[in-house]
Amino acid sequence: MKSLVLLSSYALLASIPSSLAYPGMKDTMAEIREAASLAPRADSKQLIGDLKTLKDSQLTSVGKDLKAILLGTKTAQSASIDTSIPPGTVDSAACKADPCCLWKWVSYEMTARFNGTSGRCNKLARGAVRLGFHDAAVWSNTTSYGGADGSILLTDEISRSDNNGLSAIADQMKQWYNKYNKYGASMADLIQMGANIATVVCPLGPRIRSFVGRKDNAKAGPTGLLPDVNDSTDKLIKLFQAKTIEPHDLVALVGAHTTSQQHFVDTSRDGDPQDSTPGVWDVAFYGQTTGSPPPRVLKFASDIKLSGDSRTKPEWQQFIGGQAHWNEDYASAYTRMSLLGVNNINDLKECTPVLPPERKSFTNQDQVVLDMWLQGQFNQLNNMVDDAAMLTGLISTTG
């Protein structure tokens, strides 16, 4: 009850119109809004993995931080960046002595591969975000295995129809695994680090605190635990609650569709995006799902249902125009997702500083071309979202 009263008070204060604010109140209001974003919500927050049974006195500093993130009392974002050059090569004694040195080399490679020439994050980055979801989400509180354990690529799990469209990032991730596993990188960590690096490579994306030390599992995860684009809201809420993810965080997680292009939901519209800014981690998805986007934007039926259901609509509306709010909530929700099925959370190590910096602003250099494509004025081009900047100036805009 105390949490609800606190949150309600924050919400009431944060809603005061600027016309009623007194001089000098701006900084105070900013502080209130920041506190409101971190205040406990009505959603229940469950501990997972070994954090369910360990006493506070048994927790490492990482365990304490992750417990606080899971309970909603600490942010899952971090601006901490290590700009130093890694000591020696990845196989040097100096690098081996630093648990995050390996991951800096991994981050260098992933960052280079996830950037498109257009300035947007490319199809490998978008695939990496989805791959992170699909490995981790094959878990529920009724199963004894599955989760963020690398099994999607260590077994035949990737061949399931749920995972259509992930072949390119799967091949790339296996190459990284073959290169870095001998130095201690698990497939489970590569997949989750890849998802977090891809998210921040996407313009406007949050810089999510990133942890390593997950254990691989060569047993394919259970079936029937991934969402479908035609699922009802009832089914989605039940499915995610079994993953300890409440409706509020479900709404935050589906916002990742803002960067995507679909290839299998409607094969006649191959490459059509889910909002007008594919490859950019913005909140256009939320407003355009409930509004009238350009013709080439394809809305998923499940997203339309979520946007209008009384249990999820309020938060959906909050995210429209609320970039910082969404980034904060997404980071928290995805941290939980990335720890599903992980039973050694207390032993993980934080390597957030190896992530590239956020890009807090972005201007499409090829907006004229992109708008023409979104309006259907010319046919689908391969890698349009990734490489459209290369086409700028090649199409006359004067008639």
Protein Blocks (a to p, Z undefined) as FASTA:
>chain_A
ZZmmmmmmmmmmmmpcfklpcehklmmmmmmmmmmmmpccfbdcddehjllmpcfklpcf
klmmmmmmmnopacfbdfbdcfbdcehjfkbmklmmpmklmmmmmmmmmmmmmpcfkopa
cfklmmmmmmmmmmmmmccfkbcgecjeolmmmmmklmpmklgoilmmmmmmmmmmmmmm
mnopafklmmmmmmmmmmmmpghiacddddehiacdfbdcdehiaccfkbcfklmmmmmm
mnopafklmmmmmmmmmmpccfklpmmlghiafbfbehiacfklmmmmmmccdfklccdf
klmmmmmpmklmmmmmmmnoplmlmmmmmmmmmmmmmmgoiaklmmpccfklmpccddfb
dcdfklmmmmmmmnopaccdehklmmmmmmgojacceZZ
